[in-house]
Amino acid sequence: MAKIKTRQDFQVIIRLLAVLAALLALSGCASKFRTYNGPEVTHVVVQKGARKMYLLHHEKALKVYDIDLGFAPDGHKQFEGDGRTPEGTYLIDRRNPNSAFHLSIGINYPNPVDRAFAHEAGLKPGGDIFIHGRPNIGRPNRRDWTAGCIAVTNREMEDIYAMVRDGTPITITP
């Protein structure tokens, strides 16, 4: 390894590091935020039983992903802590670039019907249902490991985050 002997050597190394950082940023390797210029995703469809998620442009599937669900995936989410993933039609309503799970986009569960059902039972409906990547700390060690969310790989989540806009409907079927 060469030693830095002069101030000029030091400046050359700094310039090389700056160029390398710029090249990484331009290549997309330095960022989890991707761009998407293709057809609009008009609907997200999740088939819980098949463990599939479809990003649709009208009737055409643009992308299909394998998914993991809540730790008790059968049935509609009814109460906080039940480990179920909701079923029905909701909207993508928010995004979290600083999520504990690589990236995440929110689903507007619970709706008024979900809230009323839980209230009548004297329980909370739960919330914070997202489509997200893997945890930033730790690794899931089994299938269907979330608390009720829909999980994909980090690379897939980067694409989903870029492709799906707030306000997009999402239909989750059994």
OpenMM code with the backbone's topology and positions (N, CA, C; nanometers):
from openmm import Vec3, app, unit

residues = "MET ALA LYS ILE LYS THR ARG GLN ASP PHE GLN VAL ILE ILE ARG LEU LEU ALA VAL LEU ALA ALA LEU LEU ALA LEU SER GLY CYS ALA SER LYS PHE ARG THR TYR ASN GLY PRO GLU VAL THR HIS VAL VAL VAL GLN LYS GLY ALA ARG LYS MET TYR LEU LEU HIS HIS GLU LYS ALA LEU LYS VAL TYR ASP ILE ASP LEU GLY PHE ALA PRO ASP GLY HIS LYS GLN PHE GLU GLY ASP GLY ARG THR PRO GLU GLY THR TYR LEU ILE ASP ARG ARG ASN PRO ASN SER ALA PHE HIS LEU SER ILE GLY ILE ASN TYR PRO ASN PRO VAL ASP ARG ALA PHE ALA HIS GLU ALA GLY LEU LYS PRO GLY GLY ASP ILE PHE ILE HIS GLY ARG PRO ASN ILE GLY ARG PRO ASN ARG ARG ASP TRP THR ALA GLY CYS ILE ALA VAL THR ASN ARG GLU MET GLU ASP ILE TYR ALA MET VAL ARG ASP GLY THR PRO ILE THR ILE THR PRO".split()
positions = [
    Vec3(0.0851, -0.1178, 0.0000),
    Vec3(0.0000, 0.0000, 0.0000),
    Vec3(0.0892, 0.1234, 0.0000),
    Vec3(0.0574, 0.2169, -0.0871),
    Vec3(0.1355, 0.3396, -0.0982),
    Vec3(0.1062, 0.4310, 0.0197),
    Vec3(0.2084, 0.5022, 0.0642),
    Vec3(0.1921, 0.5963, 0.1743),
    Vec3(0.1684, 0.7359, 0.1196),
    Vec3(0.0902, 0.8115, 0.1941),
    Vec3(0.0656, 0.9505, 0.1574),
    Vec3(0.1854, 1.0305, 0.2064),
    Vec3(0.2565, 1.0905, 0.1120),
    Vec3(0.3788, 1.1622, 0.1482),
    Vec3(0.3611, 1.3132, 0.1444),
    Vec3(0.2712, 1.3595, 0.0585),
    Vec3(0.2573, 1.5044, 0.0432),
    Vec3(0.1101, 1.5426, 0.0492),
    Vec3(0.0899, 1.6717, 0.0647),
    Vec3(-0.0458, 1.7257, 0.0621),
    Vec3(-0.1111, 1.6977, -0.0738),
    Vec3(-0.0314, 1.7010, -0.1802),
    Vec3(-0.0819, 1.6754, -0.3147),
    Vec3(-0.1313, 1.5308, -0.3259),
    Vec3(-0.0586, 1.4351, -0.2666),
    Vec3(-0.1036, 1.2949, -0.2645),
    Vec3(-0.2390, 1.2829, -0.1942),
    Vec3(-0.2526, 1.3529, -0.0832),
    Vec3(-0.3758, 1.3505, -0.0059),
    Vec3(-0.4924, 1.4059, -0.0892),
    Vec3(-0.4703, 1.5158, -0.1595),
    Vec3(-0.5749, 1.5760, -0.2418),
    Vec3(-0.6166, 1.4840, -0.3566),
    Vec3(-0.5214, 1.4132, -0.4156),
    Vec3(-0.5530, 1.3188, -0.5227),
    Vec3(-0.6436, 1.2075, -0.4701),
    Vec3(-0.6132, 1.1557, -0.3523),
    Vec3(-0.6935, 1.0486, -0.2927),
    Vec3(-0.8342, 1.0981, -0.2624),
    Vec3(-0.8456, 1.2187, -0.2101),
    Vec3(-0.9775, 1.2755, -0.1800),
    Vec3(-1.0586, 1.2907, -0.3078),
    Vec3(-0.9960, 1.3374, -0.4155),
    Vec3(-1.0666, 1.3520, -0.5432),
    Vec3(-1.1137, 1.2162, -0.5955),
    Vec3(-1.0285, 1.1150, -0.5848),
    Vec3(-1.0670, 0.9810, -0.6299),
    Vec3(-1.1853, 0.9264, -0.5500),
    Vec3(-1.1843, 0.9491, -0.4192),
    Vec3(-1.2951, 0.9046, -0.3357),
    Vec3(-1.4243, 0.9778, -0.3718),
    Vec3(-1.4149, 1.1059, -0.4024),
    Vec3(-1.5328, 1.1824, -0.4420),
    Vec3(-1.5896, 1.1303, -0.5739),
    Vec3(-1.5009, 1.0999, -0.6688),
    Vec3(-1.5460, 1.0462, -0.7975),
    Vec3(-1.6127, 0.9095, -0.7767),
    Vec3(-1.5535, 0.8251, -0.6943),
    Vec3(-1.6111, 0.6939, -0.6657),
    Vec3(-1.7489, 0.7080, -0.6019),
    Vec3(-1.7642, 0.7980, -0.5061),
    Vec3(-1.8940, 0.8200, -0.4413),
    Vec3(-1.9972, 0.8682, -0.5429),
    Vec3(-1.9580, 0.9572, -0.6320),
    Vec3(-2.0498, 1.0074, -0.7345),
    Vec3(-2.0925, 0.8956, -0.8289),
    Vec3(-1.9988, 0.8102, -0.8682),
    Vec3(-2.0319, 0.6989, -0.9569),
    Vec3(-2.1276, 0.6014, -0.8900),
    Vec3(-2.1074, 0.5732, -0.7632),
    Vec3(-2.1985, 0.4851, -0.6901),
    Vec3(-2.3380, 0.5450, -0.6825),
    Vec3(-2.3459, 0.6744, -0.6561),
    Vec3(-2.4766, 0.7403, -0.6482),
    Vec3(-2.5481, 0.7358, -0.7835),
    Vec3(-2.4759, 0.7595, -0.8909),
    Vec3(-2.5362, 0.7574, -1.0236),
    Vec3(-2.5804, 0.6173, -1.0635),
    Vec3(-2.5095, 0.5158, -1.0182),
    Vec3(-2.5432, 0.3784, -1.0565),
    Vec3(-2.6622, 0.3234, -0.9793),
    Vec3(-2.7046, 0.3947, -0.8753),
    Vec3(-2.8171, 0.3466, -0.7944),
    Vec3(-2.7730, 0.2547, -0.6824),
    Vec3(-2.6457, 0.2203, -0.6744),
    Vec3(-2.5974, 0.1294, -0.5708),
    Vec3(-2.5992, 0.1933, -0.4332),
    Vec3(-2.5966, 0.3247, -0.4288),
    Vec3(-2.5878, 0.3926, -0.3008),
    Vec3(-2.7247, 0.4304, -0.2457),
    Vec3(-2.8325, 0.3943, -0.3136),
    Vec3(-2.9635, 0.4402, -0.2699),
    Vec3(-3.0672, 0.3295, -0.2800),
    Vec3(-3.1583, 0.3295, -0.1824),
    Vec3(-3.2698, 0.2364, -0.1870),
    Vec3(-3.3884, 0.2960, -0.2633),
    Vec3(-3.3752, 0.4207, -0.3066),
    Vec3(-3.4832, 0.4881, -0.3783),
    Vec3(-3.4618, 0.4760, -0.5280),
    Vec3(-3.5531, 0.4102, -0.5922),
    Vec3(-3.5464, 0.3862, -0.7363),
    Vec3(-3.6473, 0.4753, -0.8073),
    Vec3(-3.6301, 0.4880, -0.9367),
    Vec3(-3.7277, 0.5613, -1.0168),
    Vec3(-3.8030, 0.4613, -1.1035),
    Vec3(-3.9241, 0.5012, -1.1417),
    Vec3(-4.0068, 0.4165, -1.2262),
    Vec3(-4.0777, 0.5055, -1.3268),
    Vec3(-4.0656, 0.4718, -1.4532),
    Vec3(-4.1269, 0.5514, -1.5593),
    Vec3(-4.2219, 0.4691, -1.6461),
    Vec3(-4.2632, 0.3536, -1.5983),
    Vec3(-4.3499, 0.2663, -1.6767),
    Vec3(-4.4972, 0.2985, -1.6575),
    Vec3(-4.5831, 0.2058, -1.6985),
    Vec3(-4.7274, 0.2257, -1.6836),
    Vec3(-4.7665, 0.2424, -1.5361),
    Vec3(-4.8694, 0.3204, -1.5126),
    Vec3(-4.9172, 0.3462, -1.3769),
    Vec3(-4.9708, 0.2175, -1.3135),
    Vec3(-4.9366, 0.1951, -1.1887),
    Vec3(-4.9988, 0.0864, -1.1126),
    Vec3(-5.1353, 0.1380, -1.0693),
    Vec3(-5.2402, 0.0782, -1.1231),
    Vec3(-5.3765, 0.1236, -1.0952),
    Vec3(-5.4439, 0.0435, -0.9845),
    Vec3(-5.3861, -0.0720, -0.9495),
    Vec3(-5.4462, -0.1569, -0.8460),
    Vec3(-5.3404, -0.2560, -0.7975),
    Vec3(-5.3403, -0.2807, -0.6687),
    Vec3(-5.2576, -0.3865, -0.6095),
    Vec3(-5.3540, -0.4953, -0.5643),
    Vec3(-5.3253, -0.6198, -0.6002),
    Vec3(-5.4085, -0.7328, -0.5585),
    Vec3(-5.3199, -0.8319, -0.4837),
    Vec3(-5.3644, -0.8699, -0.3650),
    Vec3(-5.2939, -0.9691, -0.2825),
    Vec3(-5.3839, -1.0900, -0.2689),
    Vec3(-5.3309, -1.2059, -0.3051),
    Vec3(-5.4006, -1.3330, -0.2853),
    Vec3(-5.3296, -1.4052, -0.1715),
    Vec3(-5.3901, -1.3976, -0.0532),
    Vec3(-5.3262, -1.4532, 0.0660),
    Vec3(-5.2990, -1.6026, 0.0529),
    Vec3(-5.3964, -1.6773, 0.0059),
    Vec3(-5.3811, -1.8228, -0.0040),
    Vec3(-5.2669, -1.8637, -0.0953),
    Vec3(-5.2500, -1.7932, -0.2048),
    Vec3(-5.1430, -1.8230, -0.3013),
    Vec3(-5.0108, -1.7579, -0.2615),
    Vec3(-5.0140, -1.6688, -0.1599),
    Vec3(-4.8964, -1.5920, -0.1174),
    Vec3(-4.8370, -1.5137, -0.2351),
    Vec3(-4.9261, -1.4428, -0.3086),
    Vec3(-4.8854, -1.3640, -0.4252),
    Vec3(-4.9397, -1.2219, -0.4151),
    Vec3(-4.8617, -1.1271, -0.4662),
    Vec3(-4.9059, -0.9897, -0.4797),
    Vec3(-4.8834, -0.9470, -0.6237),
    Vec3(-4.9861, -0.8845, -0.6810),
    Vec3(-4.9835, -0.8406, -0.8205),
    Vec3(-4.9935, -0.6886, -0.8260),
    Vec3(-4.9036, -0.6260, -0.9004),
    Vec3(-4.9147, -0.4845, -0.9308),
    Vec3(-4.9747, -0.4760, -1.0700),
    Vec3(-5.0942, -0.4186, -1.0791),
    Vec3(-5.1687, -0.4183, -1.2039),
    Vec3(-5.1749, -0.2794, -1.2662),
    Vec3(-5.1713, -0.2769, -1.3982),
    Vec3(-5.2099, -0.1598, -1.4771),
    Vec3(-5.3390, -0.2018, -1.5453),
    Vec3(-5.4506, -0.1568, -1.4884),
    Vec3(-5.5839, -0.2025, -1.5276),
    Vec3(-5.5884, -0.3551, -1.5127),
    Vec3(-5.6003, -0.4320, -1.6183),
    Vec3(-5.6100, -0.5779, -1.6060),
    Vec3(-5.4761, -0.6490, -1.6257),
    Vec3(-5.3724, -0.5758, -1.6622),
    Vec3(-5.2434, -0.6369, -1.6940),
    Vec3(-5.1506, -0.6360, -1.5718),
    Vec3(-5.0955, -0.7537, -1.5384),
    Vec3(-4.9997, -0.7628, -1.4282),
    Vec3(-4.8646, -0.7086, -1.4743),
    Vec3(-4.8185, -0.6042, -1.4066),
    Vec3(-4.6864, -0.5483, -1.4353),
    Vec3(-4.5781, -0.6257, -1.3610),
    Vec3(-4.6075, -0.6647, -1.2387),
    Vec3(-4.5145, -0.7398, -1.1545),
    Vec3(-4.5939, -0.8361, -1.0675),
    Vec3(-4.5315, -0.9486, -1.0339),
    Vec3(-4.5899, -1.0472, -0.9429),
    Vec3(-4.4831, -1.0819, -0.8406),
    Vec3(-4.5213, -1.0824, -0.7131),
    Vec3(-4.4260, -1.1088, -0.6056),
    Vec3(-4.4758, -1.2205, -0.5146),
    Vec3(-4.3833, -1.3011, -0.4650),
    Vec3(-4.4115, -1.3936, -0.3560),
    Vec3(-4.4103, -1.3105, -0.2279),
    Vec3(-4.4993, -1.3421, -0.1342),
    Vec3(-4.5132, -1.2619, -0.0127),
    Vec3(-4.5158, -1.3487, 0.1120),
    Vec3(-4.4862, -1.2862, 0.2243),
    Vec3(-4.5123, -1.3414, 0.3567),
    Vec3(-4.6198, -1.2551, 0.4202),
    Vec3(-4.6947, -1.3132, 0.5131),
    Vec3(-4.8077, -1.2456, 0.5766),
    Vec3(-4.7904, -1.2439, 0.7278),
    Vec3(-4.9007, -1.2110, 0.7970),
    Vec3(-4.9020, -1.2164, 0.9420),
    Vec3(-4.8838, -1.3586, 0.9920),
    Vec3(-4.8440, -1.3721, 1.1182),
    Vec3(-4.8108, -1.5048, 1.1727),
    Vec3(-4.9321, -1.5958, 1.1884),
    Vec3(-5.0539, -1.5421, 1.1763),
    Vec3(-5.1773, -1.6228, 1.1766),
    Vec3(-5.2603, -1.5765, 1.0572),
    Vec3(-5.2201, -1.6137, 0.9360),
    Vec3(-5.2724, -1.5492, 0.8155),
    Vec3(-5.4166, -1.5812, 0.7768),
    Vec3(-5.4741, -1.6889, 0.8269),
    Vec3(-5.6091, -1.7265, 0.7842),
    Vec3(-5.7137, -1.6340, 0.8456),
    Vec3(-5.8025, -1.5843, 0.7609),
    Vec3(-5.9104, -1.4977, 0.8076),
    Vec3(-5.8729, -1.3502, 0.8038),
    Vec3(-5.9756, -1.2674, 0.8188),
    Vec3(-5.9613, -1.1213, 0.8157),
    Vec3(-5.9117, -1.0704, 0.9501),
    Vec3(-5.8222, -0.9746, 0.9463),
    Vec3(-5.7756, -0.9104, 1.0691),
    Vec3(-5.8944, -0.8474, 1.1392),
    Vec3(-5.9082, -0.8757, 1.2690),
    Vec3(-6.0201, -0.8204, 1.3446),
    Vec3(-5.9756, -0.7414, 1.4659),
    Vec3(-5.8638, -0.7865, 1.5281),
    Vec3(-5.8229, -0.7250, 1.6531),
    Vec3(-5.6710, -0.7064, 1.6578),
    Vec3(-5.6302, -0.6090, 1.7325),
    Vec3(-5.4886, -0.5853, 1.7547),
    Vec3(-5.4232, -0.7112, 1.8119),
    Vec3(-5.3112, -0.7506, 1.7540),
    Vec3(-5.2361, -0.8644, 1.8046),
    Vec3(-5.2814, -0.9999, 1.7535),
    Vec3(-5.3817, -1.0052, 1.6645),
    Vec3(-5.4299, -1.1362, 1.6188),
    Vec3(-5.3404, -1.1989, 1.5119),
    Vec3(-5.2414, -1.1246, 1.4610),
    Vec3(-5.1461, -1.1800, 1.3645),
    Vec3(-5.2026, -1.2017, 1.2258),
    Vec3(-5.3206, -1.1511, 1.2012),
    Vec3(-5.3839, -1.1693, 1.0701),
    Vec3(-5.3566, -1.0493, 0.9802),
    Vec3(-5.3615, -1.0759, 0.8506),
    Vec3(-5.3523, -0.9715, 0.7497),
    Vec3(-5.4951, -0.9396, 0.7060),
    Vec3(-5.5319, -0.8102, 0.6984),
    Vec3(-5.6703, -0.7767, 0.6618),
    Vec3(-5.7115, -0.8334, 0.5266),
    Vec3(-5.8415, -0.8437, 0.5063),
    Vec3(-5.8992, -0.8812, 0.3778),
    Vec3(-6.0011, -0.7745, 0.3407),
    Vec3(-6.0077, -0.7436, 0.2131),
    Vec3(-6.1005, -0.6415, 0.1655),
    Vec3(-6.0273, -0.5433, 0.0764),
    Vec3(-6.0944, -0.4330, 0.0447),
    Vec3(-6.0337, -0.3303, -0.0392),
    Vec3(-6.0028, -0.2078, 0.0463),
    Vec3(-5.8798, -0.1639, 0.0374),
    Vec3(-5.8287, -0.0504, 0.1123),
    Vec3(-5.7531, 0.0399, 0.0150),
    Vec3(-5.6848, 0.1396, 0.0680),
    Vec3(-5.6014, 0.2284, -0.0137),
    Vec3(-5.4600, 0.2323, 0.0404),
    Vec3(-5.3646, 0.2505, -0.0492),
    Vec3(-5.2283, 0.2827, -0.0068),
    Vec3(-5.2346, 0.4294, 0.0354),
    Vec3(-5.1993, 0.4589, 0.1601),
    Vec3(-5.2220, 0.5947, 0.2095),
    Vec3(-5.1004, 0.6667, 0.2667),
    Vec3(-4.9857, 0.6003, 0.2724),
    Vec3(-4.8675, 0.6669, 0.3273),
    Vec3(-4.7444, 0.5855, 0.2942),
    Vec3(-4.6289, 0.6456, 0.3137),
    Vec3(-4.5029, 0.5741, 0.2925),
    Vec3(-4.4058, 0.6130, 0.4025),
    Vec3(-4.3191, 0.5200, 0.4355),
    Vec3(-4.2218, 0.5447, 0.5414),
    Vec3(-4.0828, 0.5076, 0.4907),
    Vec3(-4.0037, 0.6072, 0.4507),
    Vec3(-3.8684, 0.5792, 0.4034),
    Vec3(-3.7730, 0.5422, 0.5171),
    Vec3(-3.8134, 0.5679, 0.6421),
    Vec3(-3.7294, 0.5384, 0.7586),
    Vec3(-3.7879, 0.4259, 0.8424),
    Vec3(-3.8577, 0.3357, 0.7775),
    Vec3(-3.9227, 0.2236, 0.8438),
    Vec3(-3.8203, 0.1316, 0.9107),
    Vec3(-3.8653, 0.0565, 1.0089),
    Vec3(-3.7827, -0.0483, 1.0698),
    Vec3(-3.7675, -0.1668, 0.9753),
    Vec3(-3.8374, -0.1609, 0.8615),
    Vec3(-3.8344, -0.2667, 0.7605),
    Vec3(-3.7940, -0.2068, 0.6263),
    Vec3(-3.6688, -0.1925, 0.5996),
    Vec3(-3.6112, -0.1403, 0.4750),
    Vec3(-3.6895, -0.0221, 0.4184),
    Vec3(-3.8050, -0.0415, 0.3633),
    Vec3(-3.8985, 0.0624, 0.3194),
    Vec3(-4.0379, 0.0094, 0.3464),
    Vec3(-4.1369, 0.0995, 0.3539),
    Vec3(-4.2735, 0.0507, 0.3706),
    Vec3(-4.3737, 0.1500, 0.3138),
    Vec3(-4.4862, 0.0934, 0.2672),
    Vec3(-4.6001, 0.1747, 0.2253),
    Vec3(-4.7221, 0.1271, 0.3033),
    Vec3(-4.8005, 0.2244, 0.3518),
    Vec3(-4.9106, 0.1942, 0.4420),
    Vec3(-5.0415, 0.1642, 0.3725),
    Vec3(-5.1203, 0.0811, 0.4392),
    Vec3(-5.2557, 0.0445, 0.3968),
    Vec3(-5.3514, 0.1060, 0.4980),
    Vec3(-5.4611, 0.1668, 0.4516),
    Vec3(-5.5478, 0.2419, 0.5429),
    Vec3(-5.6418, 0.1544, 0.6268),
    Vec3(-5.5939, 0.0405, 0.6711),
    Vec3(-5.6642, -0.0400, 0.7707),
    Vec3(-5.6386, 0.0243, 0.9070),
    Vec3(-5.7351, 0.0347, 0.9946),
    Vec3(-5.8724, -0.0123, 0.9857),
    Vec3(-5.9638, 0.0932, 0.9224),
    Vec3(-6.0651, 0.0439, 0.8531),
    Vec3(-6.1671, 0.1339, 0.7997),
    Vec3(-6.2794, 0.1455, 0.9046),
    Vec3(-6.3824, 0.2258, 0.8804),
    Vec3(-6.4893, 0.2404, 0.9806),
    Vec3(-6.5589, 0.1090, 1.0185),
    Vec3(-6.5756, 0.0188, 0.9236),
    Vec3(-6.6389, -0.1106, 0.9544),
    Vec3(-6.5488, -0.1930, 1.0463),
    Vec3(-6.4180, -0.1932, 1.0187),
    Vec3(-6.3234, -0.2659, 1.1037),
    Vec3(-6.3243, -0.2096, 1.2464),
    Vec3(-6.3263, -0.0772, 1.2570),
    Vec3(-6.3277, -0.0127, 1.3891),
    Vec3(-6.4548, -0.0480, 1.4667),
    Vec3(-6.5683, -0.0425, 1.3992),
    Vec3(-6.6963, -0.0716, 1.4652),
    Vec3(-6.7012, -0.2164, 1.5144),
    Vec3(-6.6526, -0.3102, 1.4339),
    Vec3(-6.6533, -0.4510, 1.4724),
    Vec3(-6.5690, -0.4720, 1.5983),
    Vec3(-6.4491, -0.4150, 1.5999),
    Vec3(-6.3619, -0.4299, 1.7167),
    Vec3(-6.4221, -0.3608, 1.8389),
    Vec3(-6.4794, -0.2433, 1.8185),
    Vec3(-6.5397, -0.1685, 1.9294),
    Vec3(-6.6527, -0.2487, 1.9944),
    Vec3(-6.7356, -0.3128, 1.9121),
    Vec3(-6.8462, -0.3929, 1.9659),
    Vec3(-6.7962, -0.5101, 2.0487),
    Vec3(-6.6783, -0.5586, 2.0157),
    Vec3(-6.6188, -0.6690, 2.0918),
    Vec3(-6.5391, -0.6178, 2.2121),
    Vec3(-6.5313, -0.4855, 2.2247),
    Vec3(-6.4563, -0.4272, 2.3360),
    Vec3(-6.3057, -0.4342, 2.3165),
    Vec3(-6.2610, -0.4471, 2.1916),
    Vec3(-6.1184, -0.4589, 2.1625),
    Vec3(-6.0742, -0.3524, 2.0627),
    Vec3(-5.9456, -0.3387, 2.0450),
    Vec3(-5.8900, -0.2469, 1.9454),
    Vec3(-5.8729, -0.3210, 1.8128),
    Vec3(-5.8946, -0.2512, 1.6997),
    Vec3(-5.8815, -0.3185, 1.5705),
    Vec3(-5.7369, -0.3397, 1.5260),
    Vec3(-5.6434, -0.2739, 1.5898),
    Vec3(-5.5050, -0.2776, 1.5431),
    Vec3(-5.4873, -0.1765, 1.4319),
    Vec3(-5.3708, -0.1742, 1.3759),
    Vec3(-5.3412, -0.0775, 1.2700),
    Vec3(-5.1982, -0.0920, 1.2250),
    Vec3(-5.1469, 0.0118, 1.1625),
    Vec3(-5.0099, 0.0100, 1.1098),
    Vec3(-4.9846, -0.1121, 1.0224),
    Vec3(-5.0731, -0.1347, 0.9283),
    Vec3(-5.0561, -0.2436, 0.8321),
    Vec3(-4.9838, -0.1872, 0.7106),
    Vec3(-4.8746, -0.2515, 0.6738),
    Vec3(-4.7882, -0.2039, 0.5664),
    Vec3(-4.7501, -0.3161, 0.4717),
    Vec3(-4.7080, -0.2774, 0.3525),
    Vec3(-4.6275, -0.3630, 0.2660),
    Vec3(-4.4850, -0.3195, 0.2934),
    Vec3(-4.3978, -0.4131, 0.3274),
    Vec3(-4.2612, -0.3740, 0.3627),
    Vec3(-4.1590, -0.4804, 0.3261),
    Vec3(-4.0320, -0.4402, 0.3340),
    Vec3(-3.9209, -0.5315, 0.3116),
    Vec3(-3.8850, -0.6053, 0.4393),
    Vec3(-3.7632, -0.6549, 0.4443),
    Vec3(-3.7144, -0.7302, 0.5601),
    Vec3(-3.6797, -0.6346, 0.6743),
    Vec3(-3.6749, -0.6858, 0.7975),
    Vec3(-3.6375, -0.5997, 0.9102),
    Vec3(-3.4958, -0.5460, 0.8935),
    Vec3(-3.4752, -0.4228, 0.9396),
    Vec3(-3.3410, -0.3652, 0.9357),
    Vec3(-3.2486, -0.4340, 1.0357),
    Vec3(-3.3059, -0.4877, 1.1417),
    Vec3(-3.2284, -0.5602, 1.2430),
    Vec3(-3.2898, -0.6992, 1.2564),
    Vec3(-3.2082, -0.8022, 1.2452),
    Vec3(-3.2566, -0.9397, 1.2579),
    Vec3(-3.3099, -0.9922, 1.1265),
    Vec3(-3.3396, -1.1194, 1.1253),
    Vec3(-3.3906, -1.1868, 1.0054),
    Vec3(-3.5079, -1.2751, 1.0443),
    Vec3(-3.6156, -1.2736, 0.9645),
    Vec3(-3.7247, -1.3672, 0.9930),
    Vec3(-3.6762, -1.5096, 0.9718),
    Vec3(-3.7195, -1.5996, 1.0586),
    Vec3(-3.6710, -1.7381, 1.0492),
    Vec3(-3.7808, -1.8359, 1.0078),
    Vec3(-3.8931, -1.7816, 0.9611),
    Vec3(-4.0012, -1.8693, 0.9169),
    Vec3(-4.0904, -1.7940, 0.8197),
    Vec3(-4.1787, -1.8650, 0.7564),
    Vec3(-4.2770, -1.8047, 0.6666),
    Vec3(-4.3864, -1.7382, 0.7510),
    Vec3(-4.4484, -1.6348, 0.6959),
    Vec3(-4.5578, -1.5642, 0.7629),
    Vec3(-4.5174, -1.5192, 0.9033),
    Vec3(-4.4252, -1.4267, 0.9057),
    Vec3(-4.3606, -1.3828, 1.0294),
    Vec3(-4.4029, -1.2435, 1.0748),
    Vec3(-4.4810, -1.1700, 0.9932),
    Vec3(-4.5140, -1.0324, 1.0302),
    Vec3(-4.6250, -1.0303, 1.1350),
    Vec3(-4.6556, -0.9109, 1.1847),
    Vec3(-4.7649, -0.8954, 1.2812),
    Vec3(-4.8987, -0.8735, 1.2107),
    Vec3(-4.8999, -0.8840, 1.0775),
    Vec3(-5.0218, -0.8646, 0.9990),
    Vec3(-4.9946, -0.7932, 0.8683),
    Vec3(-4.8700, -0.7592, 0.8457),
    Vec3(-4.8301, -0.6879, 0.7243),
    Vec3(-4.8045, -0.7849, 0.6092),
    Vec3(-4.7689, -0.7279, 0.4947),
    Vec3(-4.7329, -0.8032, 0.3750),
    Vec3(-4.5855, -0.7768, 0.3504),
    Vec3(-4.5038, -0.8818, 0.3474),
    Vec3(-4.3589, -0.8647, 0.3363),
    Vec3(-4.3053, -0.9228, 0.2059),
    Vec3(-4.2067, -0.8534, 0.1499),
    Vec3(-4.1357, -0.8950, 0.0292),
    Vec3(-3.9864, -0.8761, 0.0557),
    Vec3(-3.9027, -0.9115, -0.0417),
    Vec3(-3.7594, -0.8877, -0.0243),
    Vec3(-3.7304, -0.7380, -0.0321),
    Vec3(-3.6145, -0.6987, 0.0139),
    Vec3(-3.5776, -0.5572, 0.0108),
    Vec3(-3.5708, -0.5038, -0.1321),
    Vec3(-3.5130, -0.5791, -0.2223),
    Vec3(-3.5016, -0.5343, -0.3620),
    Vec3(-3.6408, -0.5177, -0.4235),
    Vec3(-3.7299, -0.6118, -0.3948),
    Vec3(-3.8664, -0.6007, -0.4441),
    Vec3(-3.9364, -0.4782, -0.3840),
    Vec3(-3.9108, -0.4526, -0.2550),
    Vec3(-3.9741, -0.3382, -0.1897),
    Vec3(-3.9281, -0.2071, -0.2517),
    Vec3(-3.8041, -0.2008, -0.2947),
    Vec3(-3.7552, -0.0801, -0.3617),
    Vec3(-3.8352, -0.0538, -0.4892),
    Vec3(-3.8634, -0.1593, -0.5654),
    Vec3(-3.9448, -0.1438, -0.6868),
    Vec3(-4.0880, -0.1030, -0.6522),
    Vec3(-4.1468, -0.1697, -0.5545),
    Vec3(-4.2851, -0.1406, -0.5145),
    Vec3(-4.2967, 0.0036, -0.4654),
    Vec3(-4.2023, 0.0461, -0.3850),
    Vec3(-4.2017, 0.1823, -0.3308),
    Vec3(-4.1993, 0.2849, -0.4441),
    Vec3(-4.1243, 0.2551, -0.5504),
    Vec3(-4.1158, 0.3460, -0.6651),
    Vec3(-4.2407, 0.3398, -0.7525),
    Vec3(-4.3016, 0.2240, -0.7639),
    Vec3(-4.4108, 0.2038, -0.8596),
    Vec3(-4.5489, 0.2406, -0.8068),
    Vec3(-4.5748, 0.2160, -0.6792),
    Vec3(-4.7095, 0.2302, -0.6236),
    Vec3(-4.7238, 0.3676, -0.5581),
    Vec3(-4.8214, 0.4422, -0.6000),
    Vec3(-4.8466, 0.5769, -0.5484),
    Vec3(-4.9520, 0.5748, -0.4381),
    Vec3(-4.9445, 0.6738, -0.3501),
    Vec3(-5.0497, 0.6914, -0.2501),
    Vec3(-5.1825, 0.7090, -0.3225),
    Vec3(-5.2889, 0.6515, -0.2666),
    Vec3(-5.4206, 0.6579, -0.3282),
    Vec3(-5.4534, 0.5372, -0.4141),
    Vec3(-5.3539, 0.4505, -0.4388),
    Vec3(-5.3775, 0.3299, -0.5179),
    Vec3(-5.4607, 0.2311, -0.4375),
    Vec3(-5.5688, 0.1761, -0.4955),
    Vec3(-5.6456, 0.0747, -0.4230),
    Vec3(-5.5679, -0.0563, -0.4105),
    Vec3(-5.5896, -0.1241, -0.2986),
    Vec3(-5.5321, -0.2571, -0.2767),
    Vec3(-5.6453, -0.3488, -0.2311),
    Vec3(-5.6596, -0.4603, -0.3001),
    Vec3(-5.7592, -0.5610, -0.2647),
    Vec3(-5.6868, -0.6834, -0.2134),
    Vec3(-5.7220, -0.7260, -0.0939),
    Vec3(-5.6597, -0.8410, -0.0294),
    Vec3(-5.7666, -0.9490, -0.0183),
    Vec3(-5.7407, -1.0647, -0.0819),
    Vec3(-5.8375, -1.1737, -0.0836),
    Vec3(-5.7851, -1.2918, -0.0005),
    Vec3(-5.8781, -1.3766, 0.0461),
    Vec3(-5.8345, -1.4938, 0.1259),
    Vec3(-5.7408, -1.5862, 0.0490),
] * unit.nanometer
topology = app.Topology()
chain = topology.addChain("A")
for resn in residues:
    res = topology.addResidue(resn, chain)
    for name in ("N", "CA", "C"):
        topology.addAtom(name, app.Element.getBySymbol(name[0]), res)
